[in-house]
Amino acid sequence: MPRPVHLAAALAALLTAAAPMAMATAAPASPSALTTVAERSGFTRTGRYDEVIALCDAFARAYPDAVRCSEFGTTPEGRPMKLLVATRSGAFTPEAAKAAGVPVLLVQGGIHAGEIDGKDAGFLALRQALDGEAAAGDLARQVLLFVPVFNVDGHERFGAWNRPNQRGPEQMGWRTTAQNYNLNRDYVKADAPEMHAMLALVEAWDPLAYVDLHVTDGAKFQHDVSVQVEPLHAGDEALRKAGTALRDGVIERLDAQGSMALPFYPSFVEFDNPASGFEDGVSTPRFSNGYFQLRNRFGMLVETHSWKGYPTRVRITRNAIIALLDLVAANGSHWLALAHDADARARQLGGTPVPLDWKVAGTARAIDFQGYAYTRTPSDVSGALMTRYDETKPVTWQVPLRDHIVPDHVVVAPRAGYLVPAAHADWVGRKLRQHGIAFRRLDHGLADAALQAFRPDRTEFGKQSFEGHQRLTVAGDWKPEARDVAAGALFVPIAQPRARLVMALLEPQAPDSLLGWGEFNNAFEQKEYMEPYVAEEIARDMLAKDPKLKAAFEQRLKGDPAFAADPRARLDFFYRRHSSYDDRYNLYPVLRTDTVPE
């Protein structure tokens, strides 16, 4: 193992070695100038973020024919967000890549900055690919975008126990940002400034595949990595075959290099109970690999196993990146054509059933899973039943796996699109622009238009804050309703490549919709009311004047004991039928239309 090098000395050496490269030709610099603190320490340590800044510049100097270094954002604490563009196609800009039809692969490390394998593995894979040391795919046939650290401020919250359930490196960053956002819950709602920058980068480059490099939480077992991809279970039907080929191609290459890769995330169905087995699934679009399938692009989640040592995890992550370069070089042009075909098909989704989320169905099947001997006994510390693993005794567990995945909530897409009222147009418009979704403002209002409105049968507010939001869950159906729509409203057409993403944002029952994240909670809070003594008088007057209403009230009293025993509900029966009642209460402000407004 190489002798550890002091971080400051290592960076000074790196900068000194990199300085003369400003006049270098395409000949690469000596490897020592482009190695990381991790590599020089035998992968016992990882460097601080100033190393990323220095290496980004050093790679660009060392490989002027193939690498560019740039910034794509600034964090809340003022740090630059670094991007390396690596290609030998000559396509160093988004415009050039699109004009040449070159597929773009975006590899991202450090979204959870304690899980920092991707940063060190990415620099190693990039250097080896550029030098021809690795049998990587031809960089002349693709563009590699490498973001070493997404959560930069979290990376600099450095400490030895930031990941207590992980082996190495000696110190690492923190899971969340300086504003305490978990970026891998933020792809749709896009609260964090870092996510604003990432979505702008994605919108500019439109990567064919977005690869998110992580480390698992959880139990101890022999498997060392999991690889998940969408579309595969979800998304565009034709893209699913390519998604399967992408996942299986990476797993095949990893296994050939000694890994024991899994095609599902190894989290037990019952916490801390190996016998409960596993469930596969489709991530919702708050997560990276659930988000990109809505754009008709591939999202891959690579999770090395936290209980493997850091050298092992970096090696496996490096192998995954090299495998991806190889697969995209060989298949990227074909897959890119399939993705563009999927864009065209998405334009035709209006009036057809579209799944909003997915679930496992059917019975479990038994699988062999490579684990360790374990016991489950009561703890005298916690008082709970605790699992204890013996890593000296590898065994094969036979456990259940549920991996038959079917649509859960399915909604027929509007034939024309959605209408966002003028009162919400500014902030919703900003969200739509972040995701590259097309829309336009209405110059003229609509009077008594035949639309569809969503008034929930049930609303349930979250009991606690989650990512700074009080979430809302609703149940119900869209129903025809005549509504006025003022000028300045937004029309969001369904006939666009990102139709699925439109529905993910605007369908109220989608798991990560704007409504689901609590952005429309005000619409479901009653602001006006009628005093009971006033309601009593009005109820008597309505009963005297309307025999049908009286009959309906009496029938309700007989057939619904809970209603009959609830004075407030009885008075509310009349208030809801009175002209003073707020017809916007419990109305989702966004409407649907089957005709394109002029």
C-alpha positions as CSV (number, residue, x, y, z in Angstrom):
1,M,0.0,0.0,0.0
2,P,1.5,3.4,-0.9
3,R,2.5,5.6,2.0
4,P,-0.3,8.3,2.7
5,V,0.5,11.8,1.5
6,H,-0.5,14.8,3.5
7,L,-3.5,16.5,1.7
8,A,-1.9,20.0,1.4
9,A,1.4,18.5,0.1
10,A,-0.5,16.4,-2.4
11,L,-2.4,19.3,-3.7
12,A,0.7,21.5,-3.9
13,A,2.4,18.7,-5.9
14,L,-0.7,18.4,-8.1
15,L,-0.8,22.1,-8.9
16,T,3.0,22.3,-9.5
17,A,2.8,19.3,-11.9
18,A,-0.2,20.7,-13.7
19,A,1.1,24.3,-14.2
20,P,3.4,23.5,-17.2
21,M,0.7,21.7,-19.0
22,A,-0.9,24.9,-20.2
23,M,1.3,24.6,-23.3
24,A,1.0,20.8,-23.5
25,T,0.0,19.0,-26.7
26,A,-2.4,16.0,-26.8
27,A,0.2,13.9,-25.0
28,P,-1.1,13.1,-21.5
29,A,0.7,14.2,-18.4
30,S,2.4,11.8,-16.1
31,P,-0.2,9.8,-14.1
32,S,1.2,11.2,-10.8
33,A,-0.1,14.6,-11.8
34,L,-3.6,13.3,-12.2
35,T,-4.0,10.9,-9.3
36,T,-6.2,11.6,-6.4
37,V,-5.5,11.6,-2.7
38,A,-7.6,8.4,-2.6
39,E,-5.3,6.7,-5.1
40,R,-2.1,7.8,-3.5
41,S,-3.3,6.7,0.0
42,G,-4.3,3.2,-1.2
43,F,-7.9,4.3,-1.1
44,T,-8.0,4.8,2.6
45,R,-8.7,8.6,2.3
46,T,-10.5,10.9,0.0
47,G,-9.5,14.5,-0.9
48,R,-11.3,17.7,-0.1
49,Y,-13.1,19.7,-2.7
50,D,-10.2,21.9,-3.6
51,E,-8.7,18.7,-5.1
52,V,-11.7,18.5,-7.5
53,I,-11.1,22.1,-8.6
54,A,-7.4,21.4,-9.2
55,L,-8.0,18.1,-11.0
56,C,-10.7,19.6,-13.2
57,D,-8.2,22.2,-14.5
58,A,-5.3,19.6,-14.6
59,F,-7.2,17.2,-16.8
60,A,-8.2,20.0,-19.2
61,R,-4.5,21.0,-19.4
62,A,-3.2,17.4,-19.8
63,Y,-5.7,16.5,-22.5
64,P,-6.5,19.6,-24.5
65,D,-7.8,17.5,-27.4
66,A,-10.3,15.7,-25.2
67,V,-11.2,17.5,-22.0
68,R,-12.8,20.8,-21.0
69,C,-13.4,22.0,-17.4
70,S,-16.2,24.3,-16.6
71,E,-18.6,25.5,-13.8
72,F,-22.3,24.9,-14.1
73,G,-23.4,26.5,-10.9
74,T,-22.6,27.9,-7.5
75,T,-23.6,26.4,-4.2
76,P,-25.4,28.4,-1.4
77,E,-22.0,28.6,0.4
78,G,-20.4,30.0,-2.6
79,R,-18.5,27.0,-4.0
80,P,-18.2,26.3,-7.7
81,M,-19.9,23.2,-9.1
82,K,-17.4,21.6,-11.5
83,L,-18.1,19.7,-14.7
84,L,-15.6,17.8,-16.9
85,V,-16.6,17.3,-20.5
86,A,-14.6,14.5,-22.1
87,T,-14.8,13.5,-25.7
88,R,-12.7,12.9,-28.8
89,S,-15.7,13.6,-31.1
90,G,-15.0,17.4,-31.1
91,A,-18.4,18.0,-29.6
92,F,-17.5,20.1,-26.5
93,T,-20.8,22.0,-26.4
94,P,-24.4,20.9,-26.2
95,E,-25.1,22.4,-29.6
96,A,-22.2,20.5,-31.2
97,A,-23.3,17.2,-29.7
98,K,-26.8,17.6,-30.9
99,A,-25.7,18.7,-34.4
100,A,-23.4,15.7,-34.7
101,G,-25.9,13.2,-33.2
102,V,-23.4,12.1,-30.5
103,P,-24.8,10.4,-27.5
104,V,-24.1,12.1,-24.1
105,L,-23.4,10.1,-20.9
106,L,-23.7,12.0,-17.7
107,V,-21.9,10.4,-14.7
108,Q,-22.6,12.1,-11.3
109,G,-20.8,11.5,-8.0
110,G,-21.4,12.8,-4.5
111,I,-25.1,13.6,-4.5
112,H,-24.9,12.1,-1.0
113,A,-21.4,13.4,-0.3
114,G,-20.7,10.8,2.4
115,E,-21.1,8.2,-0.4
116,I,-18.1,9.5,-2.3
117,D,-17.0,6.5,-4.3
118,G,-18.1,8.1,-7.6
119,K,-15.7,11.0,-7.3
120,D,-12.5,9.0,-6.9
121,A,-13.6,6.2,-9.2
122,G,-14.6,8.8,-11.9
123,F,-11.3,10.5,-12.0
124,L,-9.5,7.1,-12.1
125,A,-11.7,5.8,-14.9
126,L,-11.4,9.0,-16.9
127,R,-7.6,9.0,-16.7
128,Q,-7.4,5.4,-17.7
129,A,-9.8,5.8,-20.5
130,L,-8.0,8.8,-21.9
131,D,-4.6,7.0,-21.6
132,G,-5.8,3.8,-23.1
133,E,-5.1,1.9,-19.9
134,A,-8.7,0.6,-19.7
135,A,-10.7,-1.1,-22.4
136,A,-13.2,1.7,-22.3
137,G,-15.5,2.7,-25.1
138,D,-14.3,5.0,-27.8
139,L,-14.6,8.6,-26.6
140,A,-14.8,9.6,-30.3
141,R,-18.3,8.1,-30.3
142,Q,-19.8,9.8,-27.3
143,V,-19.5,12.7,-24.8
144,L,-18.8,12.0,-21.2
145,L,-20.1,14.6,-18.7
146,F,-18.5,14.0,-15.3
147,V,-19.7,15.8,-12.2
148,P,-17.3,14.6,-9.5
149,V,-19.4,16.1,-6.6
150,F,-23.0,17.2,-6.9
151,N,-23.5,18.1,-3.2
152,V,-20.5,20.3,-2.9
153,D,-21.3,22.0,0.4
154,G,-22.2,18.7,2.0
155,H,-18.9,17.3,0.7
156,E,-17.1,19.9,2.8
157,R,-18.9,19.0,6.0
158,F,-16.1,16.6,6.5
159,G,-15.9,14.1,9.3
160,A,-14.8,10.6,10.4
161,W,-18.3,9.4,11.5
162,N,-20.5,11.0,8.9
163,R,-21.4,7.4,7.6
164,P,-21.3,5.1,10.7
165,N,-22.7,2.2,8.6
166,Q,-20.0,2.4,6.0
167,R,-16.4,1.1,5.8
168,G,-14.1,3.9,4.6
169,P,-12.8,6.3,3.6
170,E,-11.3,7.6,6.9
171,Q,-13.3,10.9,6.6
172,M,-16.1,11.8,4.2
173,G,-18.7,14.5,3.5
174,W,-22.4,14.7,4.7
175,R,-25.6,13.3,3.1
176,T,-27.5,16.6,2.7
177,T,-26.7,20.1,1.5
178,A,-25.9,23.2,3.6
179,Q,-29.6,24.0,3.4
180,N,-30.3,20.4,4.6
181,Y,-31.9,19.2,1.3
182,N,-31.5,15.6,0.3
183,L,-30.8,16.2,-3.4
184,N,-32.0,12.7,-4.3
185,R,-35.5,13.7,-3.2
186,D,-35.4,16.9,-5.2
187,Y,-35.5,16.1,-8.9
188,V,-39.2,17.0,-9.5
189,K,-39.8,19.7,-6.8
190,A,-36.4,21.2,-7.4
191,D,-36.1,23.3,-4.3
192,A,-32.3,23.4,-3.9
193,P,-30.1,25.8,-5.9
194,E,-27.8,22.9,-6.7
195,M,-30.8,21.1,-8.4
196,H,-31.6,24.2,-10.3
197,A,-28.1,24.1,-11.7
198,M,-28.2,20.4,-12.5
199,L,-31.5,20.6,-14.3
200,A,-30.2,23.5,-16.4
201,L,-27.2,21.3,-17.2
202,V,-29.4,18.4,-18.1
203,E,-31.7,20.7,-20.2
204,A,-28.7,22.0,-22.1
205,W,-27.0,18.7,-22.9
206,D,-30.0,16.3,-22.9
207,P,-28.0,13.3,-21.8
208,L,-29.1,9.9,-23.2
209,A,-28.2,8.4,-19.8
210,Y,-27.8,9.9,-16.4
211,V,-25.8,7.7,-13.9
212,D,-26.1,8.4,-10.2
213,L,-23.3,6.8,-8.1
214,H,-24.2,5.8,-4.5
215,V,-23.4,3.5,-1.6
216,T,-26.1,1.5,0.0
217,D,-27.4,1.6,3.6
218,G,-28.5,-1.6,5.3
219,A,-27.5,-5.1,6.1
220,K,-24.3,-7.2,5.8
221,F,-24.1,-9.7,2.9
222,Q,-21.7,-10.8,0.2
223,H,-23.1,-9.0,-2.8
224,D,-21.1,-5.9,-3.6
225,V,-23.2,-3.7,-5.9
226,S,-26.7,-3.2,-7.3
227,V,-27.6,-1.7,-10.7
228,Q,-31.1,-0.4,-11.5
229,V,-32.2,1.3,-14.7
230,E,-35.4,2.9,-16.0
231,P,-37.1,2.7,-18.5
232,L,-37.1,-1.0,-17.8
233,H,-40.3,-1.7,-15.8
234,A,-41.8,1.7,-16.5
235,G,-41.8,4.4,-19.2
236,D,-41.9,4.1,-22.9
237,E,-42.4,0.5,-24.0
238,A,-39.8,0.4,-26.7
239,L,-37.2,2.0,-24.5
240,R,-37.6,-0.7,-21.9
241,K,-35.7,-3.3,-24.0
242,A,-32.8,-0.9,-24.4
243,G,-33.0,-0.2,-20.6
244,T,-32.8,-3.9,-19.9
245,A,-29.8,-4.2,-22.2
246,L,-28.0,-1.3,-20.5
247,R,-28.6,-2.7,-17.0
248,D,-27.7,-6.3,-18.0
249,G,-24.7,-5.2,-19.9
250,V,-23.2,-3.4,-16.9
251,I,-24.0,-6.3,-14.6
252,E,-22.5,-8.8,-17.0
253,R,-19.2,-6.8,-17.2
254,L,-19.1,-6.3,-13.4
255,D,-19.6,-10.0,-12.7
256,A,-16.9,-10.9,-15.2
257,Q,-14.5,-8.7,-13.1
258,G,-15.4,-10.6,-9.9
259,S,-18.4,-8.7,-8.6
260,M,-21.7,-10.2,-7.4
261,A,-24.1,-7.6,-8.8
262,L,-27.8,-7.4,-8.1
263,P,-30.5,-6.0,-10.4
264,F,-32.6,-4.6,-7.4
265,Y,-31.9,-2.5,-4.4
266,P,-31.1,-4.9,-1.5
267,S,-33.3,-3.4,1.2
268,F,-35.3,-5.8,3.3
269,V,-39.1,-5.7,3.2
270,E,-39.1,-5.8,7.0
271,F,-36.4,-3.6,8.5
272,D,-33.5,-5.6,9.8
273,N,-35.1,-8.9,9.0
274,P,-33.2,-10.9,6.3
275,A,-35.9,-13.6,6.2
276,S,-38.4,-11.0,4.9
277,G,-36.6,-10.8,1.6
278,F,-36.8,-8.1,-1.0
279,E,-39.1,-6.2,-3.3
280,D,-38.1,-4.6,-6.6
281,G,-39.9,-1.5,-7.8
282,V,-39.9,1.7,-9.8
283,S,-38.6,4.8,-8.0
284,T,-40.8,7.9,-8.1
285,P,-39.4,10.9,-9.9
286,R,-38.1,12.6,-6.7
287,F,-35.2,10.1,-7.3
288,S,-32.8,10.4,-10.2
289,N,-33.5,7.0,-11.7
290,G,-37.3,7.6,-11.5
291,Y,-37.0,11.0,-13.0
292,F,-35.2,10.4,-16.3
293,Q,-37.6,7.8,-17.6
294,L,-40.2,10.5,-17.7
295,R,-37.9,12.4,-20.1
296,N,-37.6,9.3,-22.3
297,R,-34.0,9.0,-21.2
298,F,-32.2,6.4,-19.2
299,G,-31.6,6.8,-15.5
300,M,-29.2,4.4,-13.8
301,L,-28.6,4.0,-10.0
302,V,-25.4,2.3,-9.1
303,E,-25.1,1.4,-5.4
304,T,-21.9,-0.2,-4.0
305,H,-22.3,-2.1,-0.7
306,S,-21.4,0.0,2.3
307,W,-19.8,-2.8,4.2
308,K,-17.2,-3.5,1.5
309,G,-14.0,-1.6,2.0
310,Y,-13.4,1.7,0.2
311,P,-10.7,0.2,-2.2
312,T,-13.2,-2.4,-3.2
313,R,-16.1,0.0,-3.7
314,V,-14.0,2.4,-5.8
315,R,-12.8,-0.4,-8.0
316,I,-16.3,-1.6,-8.6
317,T,-17.6,1.9,-9.3
318,R,-14.7,2.5,-11.7
319,N,-15.6,-0.8,-13.4
320,A,-19.2,0.3,-13.8
321,I,-18.1,3.6,-15.4
322,I,-15.8,1.8,-17.9
323,A,-18.6,-0.6,-18.7
324,L,-21.0,2.3,-19.4
325,L,-18.4,4.0,-21.7
326,D,-18.1,0.7,-23.6
327,L,-21.9,0.2,-23.9
328,V,-22.7,3.7,-24.9
329,A,-19.9,3.6,-27.5
330,A,-21.3,0.4,-29.0
331,N,-25.0,1.2,-28.7
332,G,-25.4,4.9,-28.0
333,S,-26.4,6.0,-31.5
334,H,-29.1,3.3,-31.8
335,W,-30.4,4.0,-28.3
336,L,-30.4,7.8,-29.0
337,A,-32.6,7.1,-32.1
338,L,-34.9,5.0,-29.9
339,A,-35.1,7.9,-27.4
340,H,-36.1,10.4,-30.1
341,D,-38.7,7.9,-31.3
342,A,-40.0,7.8,-27.8
343,D,-40.2,11.6,-27.8
344,A,-42.5,11.4,-30.8
345,R,-44.7,8.7,-29.2
346,A,-45.0,10.8,-26.1
347,R,-46.6,13.5,-28.2
348,Q,-49.5,11.1,-28.9
349,L,-50.3,10.2,-25.2
350,G,-53.3,12.5,-25.0
351,G,-56.5,10.6,-24.4
352,T,-54.7,7.3,-23.5
353,P,-54.1,5.6,-20.1
354,V,-50.8,6.6,-18.5
355,P,-49.5,5.0,-15.2
356,L,-48.6,7.5,-12.5
357,D,-46.8,5.0,-10.3
358,W,-46.0,1.3,-10.0
359,K,-46.4,-1.5,-7.5
360,V,-45.4,-5.1,-7.0
361,A,-48.1,-7.7,-7.5
362,G,-48.5,-11.4,-7.3
363,T,-46.7,-13.9,-5.1
364,A,-43.0,-13.8,-4.2
365,R,-40.5,-16.2,-5.7
366,A,-37.7,-17.8,-3.8
367,I,-34.1,-16.7,-4.7
368,D,-30.7,-17.7,-3.5
369,F,-29.0,-14.7,-2.0
370,Q,-25.4,-14.7,-0.8
371,G,-25.4,-13.6,2.8
372,Y,-23.7,-14.4,6.1
373,A,-24.8,-16.5,9.1
374,Y,-26.8,-14.4,11.5
375,T,-28.8,-14.5,14.7
376,R,-31.8,-12.5,15.8
377,T,-32.0,-12.1,19.5
378,P,-33.4,-9.5,21.9
379,S,-31.0,-6.7,22.8
380,D,-30.4,-5.7,26.4
381,V,-29.5,-2.2,25.1
382,S,-32.5,-1.3,22.9
383,G,-34.9,-4.0,24.0
384,A,-35.7,-4.8,20.4
385,L,-35.0,-7.9,18.3
386,M,-31.6,-7.3,16.8
387,T,-29.8,-9.0,13.9
388,R,-26.1,-9.9,14.3
389,Y,-24.0,-11.0,11.3
390,D,-21.0,-13.3,11.3
391,E,-18.9,-12.2,8.3
392,T,-16.6,-15.2,8.8
393,K,-19.4,-17.5,7.8
394,P,-20.7,-16.9,4.2
395,V,-23.9,-18.7,3.6
396,T,-26.6,-18.8,0.9
397,W,-30.0,-17.4,2.1
398,Q,-33.1,-18.6,0.4
399,V,-35.4,-15.5,0.6
400,P,-38.5,-14.2,-1.1
401,L,-38.3,-11.7,-3.9
402,R,-41.3,-9.9,-5.3
403,D,-40.3,-8.4,-8.7
404,H,-43.5,-8.6,-10.8
405,I,-44.2,-4.9,-11.3
406,V,-47.5,-3.5,-12.6
407,P,-49.0,0.0,-12.8
408,D,-50.7,1.3,-9.7
409,H,-52.6,4.5,-10.3
410,V,-53.5,4.9,-14.0
411,V,-55.0,8.1,-15.4
412,V,-56.3,8.9,-18.9
413,A,-54.2,11.8,-20.1
414,P,-56.2,14.9,-21.1
415,R,-56.7,15.1,-24.8
416,A,-55.4,18.7,-25.1
417,G,-53.6,19.6,-21.8
418,Y,-53.8,21.4,-18.5
419,L,-54.8,25.0,-17.6
420,V,-52.9,26.6,-14.7
421,P,-54.9,29.7,-13.5
422,A,-53.2,33.1,-13.7
423,A,-52.9,33.3,-9.9
424,H,-50.4,30.4,-10.0
425,A,-48.9,31.0,-13.4
426,D,-45.7,32.6,-12.3
427,W,-44.4,30.0,-9.9
428,V,-45.7,27.0,-11.8
429,G,-44.2,28.5,-15.0
430,R,-40.8,28.6,-13.3
431,K,-41.1,24.9,-12.4
432,L,-42.1,24.0,-15.9
433,R,-39.2,25.9,-17.4
434,Q,-36.8,24.1,-15.1
435,H,-37.9,20.8,-16.5
436,G,-37.9,22.0,-20.2
437,I,-41.7,21.7,-20.4
438,A,-43.5,23.7,-23.1
439,F,-46.4,26.0,-22.2
440,R,-47.9,29.3,-23.3
441,R,-49.9,32.1,-21.6
442,L,-53.5,32.7,-22.7
443,D,-54.0,36.2,-24.1
444,H,-57.8,35.9,-23.7
445,G,-59.9,34.4,-20.9
446,L,-62.3,31.5,-21.3
447,A,-65.9,32.0,-20.2
448,D,-68.0,29.1,-18.9
449,A,-65.6,26.7,-20.6
450,A,-66.3,22.9,-20.6
451,L,-63.3,21.6,-18.6
452,Q,-62.4,18.9,-16.1
453,A,-62.0,19.7,-12.5
454,F,-60.6,17.6,-9.6
455,R,-62.4,17.9,-6.3
456,P,-61.0,15.3,-3.9
457,D,-63.2,12.8,-2.1
458,R,-60.5,12.5,0.5
459,T,-57.5,14.7,1.5
460,E,-54.8,13.7,4.0
461,F,-52.1,16.1,5.1
462,G,-48.7,14.8,6.2
463,K,-48.3,14.6,9.9
464,Q,-44.8,16.0,9.8
465,S,-42.5,18.0,7.6
466,F,-40.6,16.2,4.8
467,E,-37.9,18.0,2.9
468,G,-39.4,21.3,4.1
469,H,-42.9,20.4,2.9
470,Q,-46.2,19.3,4.3
471,R,-47.1,16.7,1.8
472,L,-50.8,16.1,0.7
473,T,-52.4,12.9,-0.5
474,V,-55.7,13.1,-2.3
475,A,-58.2,10.6,-3.7
476,G,-60.9,11.2,-6.3
477,D,-61.5,11.6,-10.0
478,W,-61.6,14.3,-12.7
479,K,-65.2,15.3,-13.5
480,P,-66.7,17.6,-16.1
481,E,-67.3,21.2,-14.9
482,A,-67.9,24.5,-16.5
483,R,-65.3,27.1,-15.3
484,D,-64.2,30.6,-16.1
485,V,-60.5,30.9,-16.8
486,A,-58.9,34.4,-16.7
487,A,-56.4,35.7,-19.2
488,G,-52.9,35.1,-18.1
489,A,-53.5,31.4,-17.4
490,L,-51.0,28.9,-18.7
491,F,-51.9,26.2,-21.2
492,V,-49.6,23.2,-20.9
493,P,-50.1,20.9,-23.9
494,I,-49.9,17.2,-23.5
495,A,-48.6,16.9,-27.1
496,Q,-44.9,17.3,-26.3
497,P,-42.0,15.0,-25.7
498,R,-42.2,15.3,-21.9
499,A,-45.8,14.5,-21.6
500,R,-45.2,12.0,-18.9
501,L,-43.2,14.6,-16.9
502,V,-46.1,17.0,-17.4
503,M,-48.5,14.5,-15.8
504,A,-46.0,13.7,-13.0
505,L,-46.1,17.4,-12.1
506,L,-49.7,18.3,-12.6
507,E,-51.8,15.1,-12.0
508,P,-52.9,15.5,-8.4
509,Q,-52.5,11.8,-7.6
510,A,-49.0,11.4,-9.0
511,P,-46.7,10.6,-6.1
512,D,-44.4,13.6,-6.6
513,S,-46.8,16.1,-8.1
514,L,-46.7,19.7,-7.2
515,L,-49.9,19.0,-5.2
516,G,-48.3,16.0,-3.5
517,W,-45.5,18.2,-2.3
518,G,-48.0,20.5,-0.7
519,E,-47.6,23.4,-3.2
520,F,-51.4,23.8,-3.4
521,N,-52.3,23.1,0.2
522,N,-54.0,26.5,0.5
523,A,-56.7,25.3,-1.9
524,F,-57.7,22.6,0.6
525,E,-57.9,24.9,3.7
526,Q,-61.3,26.3,4.4
527,K,-60.9,30.1,4.9
528,E,-64.6,31.2,5.1
529,Y,-67.4,29.7,7.2
530,M,-70.9,30.2,8.5
531,E,-71.7,30.7,12.2
532,P,-73.8,27.9,13.6
533,Y,-76.7,30.1,14.6
534,V,-76.8,31.6,11.0
535,A,-76.5,28.1,9.5
536,E,-79.4,27.0,11.7
537,E,-81.7,29.8,10.4
538,I,-80.7,29.2,6.8
539,A,-81.2,25.4,7.1
540,R,-84.8,25.9,8.4
541,D,-85.5,28.3,5.5
542,M,-84.0,25.9,2.9
543,L,-86.1,23.0,4.4
544,A,-89.3,24.9,4.2
545,K,-88.7,26.0,0.6
546,D,-87.2,22.8,-1.0
547,P,-89.1,19.5,-0.5
548,K,-86.4,17.6,-2.4
549,L,-83.7,18.9,-0.1
550,K,-85.8,18.0,2.9
551,A,-86.3,14.5,1.7
552,A,-82.5,14.1,1.0
553,F,-81.7,15.4,4.5
554,E,-84.1,13.0,6.2
555,Q,-82.8,10.1,4.1
556,R,-79.3,11.0,5.2
557,L,-80.3,11.1,8.8
558,K,-81.8,7.6,8.6
559,G,-79.0,6.0,6.6
560,D,-75.9,7.5,8.2
561,P,-75.8,7.3,12.0
562,A,-72.4,9.1,12.1
563,F,-73.9,12.0,10.2
564,A,-77.0,12.1,12.4
565,A,-74.9,12.3,15.5
566,D,-72.7,15.1,14.2
567,P,-74.2,18.6,14.6
568,R,-71.5,20.2,12.6
569,A,-71.9,17.8,9.7
570,R,-75.7,18.3,9.7
571,L,-75.3,22.1,9.4
572,D,-72.6,21.7,6.8
573,F,-75.1,19.7,4.7
574,F,-77.0,23.0,4.2
575,Y,-74.0,25.3,4.1
576,R,-72.5,23.4,1.1
577,R,-75.7,23.9,-0.8
578,H,-76.0,27.6,-0.1
579,S,-74.8,30.4,-2.5
580,S,-72.4,31.7,0.2
581,Y,-70.3,28.5,0.1
582,D,-66.8,28.9,-1.4
583,D,-66.9,26.9,-4.6
584,R,-63.1,27.0,-4.8
585,Y,-62.6,25.3,-1.5
586,N,-61.4,21.7,-2.1
587,L,-60.9,22.5,-5.8
588,Y,-57.5,21.7,-7.2
589,P,-56.7,24.9,-9.0
590,V,-55.3,23.2,-12.1
591,L,-57.9,22.2,-14.7
592,R,-57.8,19.9,-17.7
593,T,-59.1,20.5,-21.2
594,D,-59.9,18.3,-24.2
595,T,-59.6,21.2,-26.6
596,V,-56.7,23.5,-27.4
597,P,-57.6,27.0,-26.3
598,E,-57.2,29.7,-29.0
